[in-house]
Amino acid sequence: MTDRRLLTGNAAAAWGARLADVDYVPAFPITPQTEIIETIAAWCDAGEFPGRMTMLESEHSMLTAAGAAAATGARVFTATSSQGLLYAMEMLFAVAGWRAPFVLVNVSRGLAAPITLEPDHNDVFAARDSGFLQLHCSTCQEVLDSVLLGYRVAEDVRVRLPLLVNLDGFYLSFTREPVTVPQPAEVAAFLPPFDARGIAFRASAPTSQASAVLGGVPYSYFRYETHLAAQNAVAVYDEAAADFAARFGRSLPAVDAWGVDDAEVVLVMTGSFATKAREAVERMRQLGERVGLVRPRLLRPFPDAALRRLLCGRPAVAVIDQNLSIGKGGILHAEVASALYGQAGAPPVLASYVGGLGGRDISAAELFAIVRETRAAAERGEAPAPRLLFREDELREVRRLQAVARVAGGETKS
């Protein structure tokens, strides 16, 4: 029987953990993620959640507890956001190196300073080299589905790495959308209990083990083993997504694509704003524009082969980043450029746009303008200069706020 509910992205994440029959949830609150752990806490109080939940004193301790529990064979779920993810950053690298598989949901929020509560992707991209696999969601349904897929991939013996599911704060975390909640028996058939073969630690038999400090040779070996395991996750994800589609009727490929086959310009985006881009692409195609959209869902490991298949042979590509690497530019643009470098048929124009920082909207008009600019650049045979999506009226408002701040601070014009 289909169970259709109106859920926020946060509630969808909590339902993913509940359906996955999680054993343990170490938690610490942070906006805009807190609703996830509040939902699970309410279920625990009502006896409706299968596992145990513990409130820790920080995100660093939370990730330590998550990795330690997973290292004993427990199925673990936890969640954080923004500064909390950064506070836990040391342990992200550590637990990935332990090869401790669990699912961490990150509700994206722009990083300080300046301070914002609204989303962009600098927090999650800061963790891209930690060893965590990454799935990026664009709808509330995808959030629930990605948690279930995440456990299937992370716990696979060919992978055994933690996995991060990312959703945009506010735009998804607090937005209610219709979500199909599968039946527990259906999920159990797709996601069997965690097979903890090869895991020596057991909570029932505590042991003490020293931590070895390795030289370059063994250190290089184990780090590269982790890298190879992450690369294995491409094929493992494809297998799991195919099984998921067969059982639940929802397709979640590593990379989504629309209208690419005949496109003269292809947009590349991740996250919830990609849904706006898809709507804009559909409107442009109705007007006769040959425009396509590519949305990577799997960001770690990076889906190089899939992106090459979709983008090579296209005259022009525009990557729209909802992040900013200070001193470099858009992170996704750099990764797409790396994937396409030296490939036969690589797009001669690969444009870079940065938008949506701190939750700033990206309008349909701006997406139309990006397509026009990128097509014109292809006709000239040169890529446009990278730029920030920012309007003149927005600049005037910032200047007004700066003037107010100067007066409040006692500054006067000379």
C-alpha positions in Angstrom: 0.0 0.0 0.0 1.4 3.4 -1.0 1.7 5.9 1.9 1.7 9.4 0.5 2.5 12.2 3.0 3.2 15.9 2.9 6.7 16.2 4.4 9.5 18.7 4.8 12.9 17.8 3.6 14.0 17.4 7.2 11.1 15.1 8.0 11.9 13.1 4.8 15.4 12.6 6.1 14.1 11.4 9.5 11.8 9.0 7.7 14.7 7.6 5.8 16.5 6.8 9.0 13.4 5.3 10.5 12.8 3.0 7.5 16.5 2.0 7.4 16.0 0.5 10.9 18.8 2.5 12.3 20.5 1.3 15.6 22.0 4.5 16.9 21.6 8.3 16.4 24.2 10.5 18.0 22.9 14.1 17.7 23.5 17.8 18.2 21.1 20.6 17.1 21.9 23.3 14.6 19.7 25.5 12.3 18.3 24.5 9.8 18.8 20.8 10.6 17.3 20.6 14.1 13.9 19.4 12.9 15.5 16.1 11.9 16.6 15.2 15.4 13.5 16.7 16.9 11.4 14.4 14.7 13.5 11.3 15.7 13.4 12.3 19.4 9.6 12.5 19.3 9.5 9.0 17.7 11.9 7.7 20.4 9.6 9.0 23.2 6.6 7.4 21.5 8.4 4.1 21.1 8.1 4.4 17.3 11.8 4.5 16.4 13.9 1.3 16.3 17.2 2.7 17.6 18.7 4.7 20.5 19.4 8.4 20.4 22.0 10.2 22.4 22.5 14.0 22.6 26.2 14.9 22.5 27.9 18.2 23.5 29.2 19.1 20.0 29.3 18.0 16.4 32.9 16.9 16.8 31.8 14.4 19.5 28.7 13.5 17.5 30.8 12.4 14.5 33.3 10.6 16.8 30.4 8.6 18.3 28.9 7.9 14.9 32.2 6.5 13.6 32.9 4.5 16.7 29.4 2.9 16.7 29.6 2.1 13.0 33.0 0.5 13.6 31.2 -2.1 15.9 28.7 -3.0 13.2 25.8 -0.8 14.2 23.8 1.0 11.6 24.2 4.7 12.4 22.5 7.9 11.3 23.2 11.5 12.2 22.8 15.0 10.8 24.3 18.5 10.9 24.7 21.8 8.9 27.1 24.5 8.0 29.4 25.5 10.9 28.5 22.2 12.6 30.0 20.3 9.7 33.1 22.4 9.9 33.3 21.8 13.6 33.3 18.1 12.9 35.7 18.3 10.0 38.6 16.6 11.8 36.5 13.6 12.5 35.1 13.4 8.9 38.5 12.6 7.7 39.2 10.2 10.6 36.0 8.1 10.4 36.3 7.8 6.7 39.9 6.5 7.3 38.4 4.0 9.7 36.2 2.8 6.8 33.2 3.2 9.1 30.0 3.2 7.0 27.0 5.3 8.1 24.8 8.1 6.7 25.3 11.8 7.6 22.6 14.2 6.4 23.9 17.8 5.9 21.4 20.6 5.5 23.4 23.1 3.6 23.8 26.6 5.0 26.2 29.4 4.0 29.4 29.6 6.1 30.4 32.6 8.2 31.5 35.3 7.9 29.3 37.1 7.2 26.6 35.1 9.0 23.6 33.7 7.2 21.0 31.0 8.0 20.2 30.4 4.3 21.8 27.9 2.0 24.7 27.5 -0.4 27.1 24.7 -0.9 30.4 25.8 0.5 29.8 23.7 3.6 29.3 20.4 1.8 32.0 21.1 -0.8 34.5 21.8 2.0 34.0 18.1 2.9 34.6 16.8 -0.6 38.1 15.5 0.1 37.3 13.9 3.4 36.5 10.4 2.1 32.8 10.7 2.6 30.7 9.8 -0.4 28.2 12.5 -1.4 24.6 12.5 -2.8 23.0 15.9 -3.5 19.2 16.2 -3.5 16.8 18.5 -5.3 13.4 17.3 -3.8 12.1 16.1 -0.5 11.3 12.7 -2.1 15.0 12.4 -3.1 16.0 13.1 0.5 14.2 10.0 1.8 15.3 7.9 -1.2 18.9 9.0 -0.9 19.1 8.0 2.7 18.0 4.5 1.8 20.3 4.3 -1.2 23.1 5.8 1.0 23.1 2.9 3.4 23.0 0.3 0.5 26.1 1.9 -1.0 28.0 2.8 2.1 27.7 -0.6 3.7 28.6 -2.6 0.6 31.8 -4.6 1.2 33.3 -3.1 -2.0 33.0 0.4 -0.5 32.6 0.5 3.4 32.8 4.3 3.6 30.5 6.9 5.2 28.1 8.8 3.0 26.8 12.3 3.2 23.3 13.2 1.9 23.0 16.9 1.2 19.8 19.0 1.0 19.5 22.8 0.8 18.4 24.6 4.0 15.0 26.3 3.9 14.4 25.6 0.2 14.1 21.9 1.0 14.5 21.5 4.8 11.3 23.5 5.6 9.5 23.1 2.3 6.6 20.6 2.3 6.2 18.4 -0.7 4.3 15.2 -1.5 6.6 12.2 -0.5 5.9 8.6 -1.1 6.9 6.7 2.1 7.6 3.1 1.3 6.4 0.2 3.5 9.0 -1.2 6.0 8.8 -4.6 4.4 9.6 -3.1 1.0 12.6 -1.3 2.4 13.8 -4.4 4.2 13.9 -6.3 0.9 16.0 -3.5 -0.7 18.2 -2.8 2.4 19.0 -5.9 4.4 20.6 -5.7 7.8 24.2 -4.4 8.0 26.5 -7.2 7.2 29.4 -6.4 9.5 31.8 -9.0 8.2 35.4 -8.0 8.8 34.5 -5.7 11.6 36.4 -6.8 14.7 35.0 -4.4 17.3 32.0 -5.4 19.4 30.3 -3.4 22.1 29.6 -6.6 23.9 33.3 -7.4 24.1 35.2 -4.1 24.7 38.9 -4.1 23.7 41.7 -1.6 23.9 43.8 -1.0 20.8 46.7 1.4 20.3 46.7 3.8 17.4 49.7 3.3 15.1 51.5 6.3 13.8 52.5 5.3 10.2 55.3 6.3 8.0 54.9 7.3 4.3 54.8 3.8 2.8 51.9 2.3 4.8 50.1 5.7 5.0 50.1 6.0 1.2 48.8 2.5 0.9 45.8 2.9 3.2 44.9 6.4 1.9 44.9 5.1 -1.7 42.9 2.0 -0.6 40.2 4.5 0.6 40.4 6.3 -2.8 39.9 3.0 -4.7 37.0 2.1 -2.4 35.4 5.4 -3.2 35.8 4.8 -6.9 34.1 1.4 -6.5 31.1 3.3 -5.3 30.3 4.5 -8.9 29.4 1.0 -10.0 27.9 0.1 -6.6 25.7 3.1 -6.8 24.5 2.3 -10.3 23.6 -1.2 -9.2 21.7 0.0 -6.2 19.9 2.7 -8.1 18.8 0.2 -10.7 17.5 -2.1 -8.0 15.8 0.9 -6.3 14.1 1.9 -9.5 12.8 -1.7 -10.2 11.4 -1.9 -6.7 10.0 1.6 -6.1 9.5 3.0 -9.6 11.7 6.1 -9.0 14.9 6.6 -11.0 17.9 8.2 -9.3 20.8 8.0 -11.7 24.2 9.3 -10.7 23.7 12.2 -13.1 20.3 13.4 -14.3 20.0 15.0 -17.8 17.2 16.7 -19.7 17.2 17.8 -23.4 20.9 17.2 -23.8 21.0 15.2 -27.0 20.3 18.1 -29.4 21.4 20.9 -27.1 23.5 23.8 -28.2 23.9 25.0 -24.6 23.9 22.8 -21.6 23.5 24.1 -18.0 25.1 22.2 -15.2 23.8 22.6 -11.6 23.3 20.7 -8.3 20.8 20.9 -5.5 17.2 22.3 -5.3 17.9 25.3 -7.6 18.3 22.8 -10.4 14.5 22.3 -10.3 14.2 25.9 -11.3 16.7 25.4 -14.0 14.8 22.4 -15.3 11.6 24.5 -15.5 13.5 27.3 -17.3 15.0 24.8 -19.8 11.5 23.4 -20.5 10.2 26.9 -21.2 13.1 27.7 -23.5 12.7 24.4 -25.4 9.0 25.3 -26.0 10.3 28.5 -27.5 12.5 26.5 -29.9 15.7 27.0 -28.0 18.0 23.9 -28.0 19.0 23.9 -24.4 19.7 21.1 -21.9 20.3 20.6 -18.2 22.7 18.2 -16.4 22.4 17.7 -12.7 25.0 15.6 -10.9 23.4 13.7 -8.0 26.5 11.8 -7.0 29.3 14.3 -6.3 31.8 11.9 -4.5 33.0 9.9 -6.2 32.9 12.4 -9.0 31.0 10.9 -12.0 33.6 11.8 -14.6 32.5 9.1 -17.2 28.8 10.0 -17.1 29.6 13.7 -17.4 31.9 13.1 -20.4 29.2 11.1 -22.1 26.6 13.8 -21.7 28.8 16.9 -22.3 31.3 16.0 -24.9 30.1 17.0 -28.4 28.1 19.9 -27.1 29.1 23.3 -28.4 28.8 25.2 -25.1 28.3 24.4 -21.4 27.6 26.8 -18.5 28.2 25.6 -15.0 26.3 27.5 -12.3 27.9 27.1 -8.9 26.1 27.7 -5.6 29.5 28.0 -3.9 32.6 30.1 -4.1 36.2 29.0 -3.6 37.8 32.2 -2.5 40.6 33.1 -4.9 39.6 30.4 -7.5 35.8 30.6 -8.3 33.2 28.0 -8.7 34.2 24.5 -7.3 31.8 22.5 -9.5 33.1 24.4 -12.6 36.7 23.4 -11.8 35.7 19.7 -11.3 33.7 19.6 -14.5 36.6 21.2 -16.4 39.0 18.6 -14.9 36.7 15.8 -16.1 36.5 17.2 -19.6 40.1 18.2 -20.0 41.8 16.4 -22.9 38.7 14.5 -24.0 37.7 14.2 -27.6 34.8 16.5 -28.3 35.1 18.5 -25.1 33.0 21.6 -25.3 35.0 24.5 -26.7 33.2 26.9 -24.3 32.8 26.1 -20.6 31.4 29.1 -18.9 31.4 29.7 -15.1 28.7 31.5 -13.1 28.4 31.8 -9.3 24.9 32.4 -7.9 22.6 31.5 -5.0 25.2 32.4 -2.3 23.5 32.6 1.1 20.2 31.6 -0.4 20.1 34.5 -2.9 17.5 33.5 -5.6 18.5 32.6 -9.1 15.7 33.8 -11.4 14.4 32.4 -14.6 15.4 35.6 -16.3 19.0 35.1 -15.2 19.0 31.5 -16.5 17.7 32.8 -19.8 20.4 35.4 -19.9 23.1 32.8 -19.1 22.0 30.7 -22.1 22.1 33.8 -24.4 25.5 34.8 -23.1 27.0 31.3 -23.4 25.6 30.8 -26.9 27.0 34.2 -28.0 30.4 33.2 -26.5 30.3 29.9 -28.5 29.7 31.8 -31.7 32.7 34.1 -30.9 34.8 31.0 -30.0 35.7 32.2 -26.5 34.3 31.6 -23.0 32.8 34.6 -21.2 34.6 35.8 -18.1 33.5 34.1 -14.8 31.0 36.2 -13.0 28.7 36.5 -10.0 24.9 36.6 -10.6 24.1 40.0 -9.0 21.8 42.7 -10.2 22.2 46.5 -10.2 19.3 47.0 -7.7 20.9 44.5 -5.3 24.2 46.4 -5.5 22.4 49.7 -4.7 20.8 48.0 -1.7 24.2 46.9 -0.4 25.6 50.4 -0.9 22.6 51.8 1.1 23.2 49.3 4.0 26.9 50.2 4.0 26.0 53.9 4.2 23.7 53.2 7.2 26.5 51.2 8.9 28.9 54.0 8.5 26.5 56.5 10.1 25.7 54.1 12.9 29.5 53.7 13.4 30.1 57.4 13.7 31.7 57.8 10.3 31.1 61.0 8.4 31.9 62.0 4.9 34.9 64.3 4.6 
